Amino acid sequence: MAAQGVARGYHLMALRTNVAKARVMTNWMLNATAGDDFVRTGFQSRRPATLRDFEYTDSYLTREQIKEHTAALRARQ
């Protein structure tokens, strides 16, 4: 328990703004009183998480699009 307090104190002091410190302390207090599940959003309940759940992977260029784009840039030179 003492090690956890030291670690949390270190991480809290590493934050720059008081707003960030208040947000982190509020999150820690919610986790301590209501449990970790209270803070989670639950959008991934009962299924494994994938990268698509967190990022818009369909916005990345395909290999062909990259080749077309670089060819168009080279043609301009």
Backbone bond lengths (Angstrom), bond angles and torsions (degrees), N, CA, C in turn:
res aa  C-N    CA-C-N  psi(-1)  N-CA   C-N-CA  omega(-1)  CA-C   N-CA-C  phi
1 M - - - 1.454 - - 1.528 110.90 -
2 A 1.322 117.28 -38.73 1.463 119.70 179.88 1.519 110.85 -66.74
3 A 1.329 117.09 -37.46 1.461 120.48 179.33 1.525 110.44 -65.46
4 Q 1.326 116.52 -37.51 1.456 119.48 178.34 1.532 110.27 -65.78
5 G 1.303 116.99 -39.68 1.463 120.62 177.89 1.517 112.25 -63.83
6 V 1.322 116.44 -41.27 1.461 120.56 178.10 1.526 110.22 -65.49
7 A 1.322 116.89 -43.96 1.466 120.49 -179.85 1.520 111.05 -63.74
8 R 1.317 117.36 -43.72 1.470 119.97 179.31 1.525 111.43 -66.40
9 G 1.327 116.10 -39.18 1.462 119.66 177.27 1.516 111.84 -62.49
10 Y 1.319 116.39 -41.89 1.468 120.45 178.02 1.522 110.42 -62.18
11 H 1.327 116.78 -47.89 1.457 119.74 -178.23 1.526 111.81 -67.08
12 L 1.304 116.89 -33.50 1.460 120.12 177.80 1.525 111.01 -67.19
13 M 1.328 116.88 -42.85 1.461 120.32 179.62 1.532 112.08 -70.88
14 A 1.317 117.45 -20.13 1.464 120.69 178.78 1.525 111.79 -75.64
15 L 1.330 117.07 -18.41 1.467 120.26 177.78 1.521 109.50 -73.45
16 R 1.330 116.64 142.42 1.465 120.30 -172.71 1.518 114.24 -84.84
17 T 1.321 117.19 -42.27 1.462 118.83 -172.67 1.522 111.03 -103.42
18 N 1.318 115.35 155.50 1.459 120.17 177.24 1.528 111.40 -69.18
19 V 1.322 116.44 -28.45 1.462 120.16 177.52 1.525 109.81 -64.19
20 A 1.320 116.73 -45.23 1.463 120.63 179.06 1.529 110.57 -65.33
21 K 1.313 116.92 -39.67 1.470 120.50 178.69 1.521 110.66 -63.85
22 A 1.325 117.03 -42.34 1.470 120.43 179.23 1.525 110.75 -65.26
23 R 1.324 116.85 -40.90 1.468 120.62 179.42 1.529 110.87 -63.25
24 V 1.321 116.95 -44.30 1.466 120.75 -179.40 1.527 110.70 -67.60
25 M 1.325 116.76 -42.38 1.472 119.10 178.76 1.526 111.13 -64.37
26 T 1.319 117.84 -38.97 1.464 120.91 177.22 1.519 110.59 -63.21
27 N 1.316 116.86 -41.83 1.454 121.14 177.85 1.519 110.92 -62.73
28 W 1.332 117.61 -43.35 1.461 121.09 178.40 1.526 111.16 -63.57
29 M 1.344 116.31 -39.76 1.475 119.68 -179.63 1.524 110.55 -67.34
30 L 1.343 117.29 -41.23 1.462 120.11 176.77 1.524 111.06 -61.95
31 N 1.325 116.55 -42.95 1.459 119.64 178.20 1.523 111.71 -63.80
32 A 1.333 117.22 -37.87 1.463 120.71 -178.23 1.523 111.91 -70.90
33 T 1.332 117.01 -36.90 1.461 119.14 -175.54 1.524 113.54 -90.50
34 A 1.326 117.15 -42.02 1.460 120.12 -173.78 1.522 113.25 -103.87
35 G 1.306 117.69 -9.34 1.452 120.14 -177.72 1.516 111.12 95.22
36 D 1.300 114.77 162.14 1.458 120.76 -175.36 1.523 112.23 -67.47
37 D 1.314 118.78 -32.30 1.457 121.57 -176.66 1.530 113.05 -69.14
38 F 1.321 117.93 -20.95 1.459 121.46 -179.91 1.529 110.84 -65.14
39 V 1.320 117.18 -33.80 1.447 121.70 -173.88 1.527 111.89 -87.03
40 R 1.295 117.68 -22.30 1.469 120.83 -177.82 1.520 111.23 -70.12
41 T 1.317 115.06 152.73 1.456 119.31 -177.85 1.521 112.22 -82.14
42 G 1.318 118.20 -28.66 1.455 120.91 177.37 1.507 115.02 80.34
43 F 1.339 117.91 11.28 1.454 118.25 -177.82 1.519 112.32 -74.69
44 Q 1.315 117.91 -7.09 1.456 120.31 -179.44 1.524 111.59 -121.53
45 S 1.271 117.05 28.63 1.451 118.58 -178.26 1.517 111.14 -67.05
46 R 1.293 115.52 136.75 1.473 125.12 174.89 1.525 115.09 66.53
47 R 1.322 118.09 23.69 1.458 119.28 172.43 1.526 108.65 -153.10
48 P 1.322 116.94 148.84 1.471 119.40 -178.53 1.532 111.30 -70.40
49 A 1.309 115.45 147.23 1.464 120.93 -178.59 1.522 110.54 -81.28
50 T 1.302 115.49 143.65 1.459 122.00 174.84 1.521 108.97 -126.92
51 L 1.318 116.47 168.23 1.453 120.72 179.81 1.526 111.40 -62.58
52 R 1.316 117.70 -34.27 1.472 121.15 179.59 1.533 112.62 -61.84
53 D 1.328 116.73 -25.67 1.463 120.15 178.94 1.522 111.96 -70.74
54 F 1.327 117.26 -23.16 1.454 120.96 -175.15 1.515 113.84 -109.26
55 E 1.328 117.97 -24.09 1.458 121.13 -177.54 1.521 110.30 -129.84
56 Y 1.313 115.27 158.33 1.457 120.88 174.67 1.532 108.05 -88.05
57 T 1.313 116.19 79.89 1.463 119.75 -175.66 1.517 112.23 -71.01
58 D 1.309 118.75 -18.31 1.457 120.13 179.11 1.530 112.24 -75.46
59 S 1.316 118.08 -7.97 1.457 120.62 178.58 1.525 112.34 -87.19
60 Y 1.334 117.72 -6.95 1.457 120.89 176.75 1.522 109.99 -74.27
61 L 1.320 115.71 149.54 1.450 120.15 177.45 1.527 110.41 -74.52
62 T 1.316 115.71 145.60 1.460 119.82 174.94 1.528 108.48 -79.83
63 R 1.307 116.33 169.65 1.455 121.13 179.94 1.535 111.17 -60.68
64 E 1.320 115.53 -39.79 1.462 119.77 179.84 1.525 111.47 -67.23
65 Q 1.326 117.10 -39.91 1.460 120.55 178.72 1.527 111.21 -64.45
66 I 1.317 116.86 -37.57 1.464 120.09 177.93 1.522 110.04 -64.89
67 K 1.324 116.71 -43.84 1.469 120.45 178.75 1.525 111.21 -61.70
68 E 1.323 117.44 -42.75 1.458 120.92 178.62 1.530 111.38 -63.66
69 H 1.306 116.03 -42.16 1.465 120.72 -178.85 1.520 111.02 -65.85
70 T 1.321 117.38 -45.46 1.469 119.50 -179.88 1.527 111.10 -67.93
71 A 1.331 116.94 -34.40 1.466 119.11 176.20 1.517 111.06 -65.48
72 A 1.323 117.69 -38.55 1.467 121.25 178.38 1.525 110.26 -66.97
73 L 1.326 118.00 -37.56 1.467 120.94 178.04 1.529 110.92 -67.37
74 R 1.314 116.50 -39.85 1.462 119.90 178.94 1.523 110.96 -67.44
75 A 1.337 117.19 -33.68 1.460 120.99 -179.62 1.523 111.61 -67.71
76 R 1.323 117.06 -28.57 1.459 121.32 179.42 1.529 111.82 -69.49
77 Q 1.316 116.24 -28.83 1.473 119.91 -176.44 1.446 109.84 -76.16
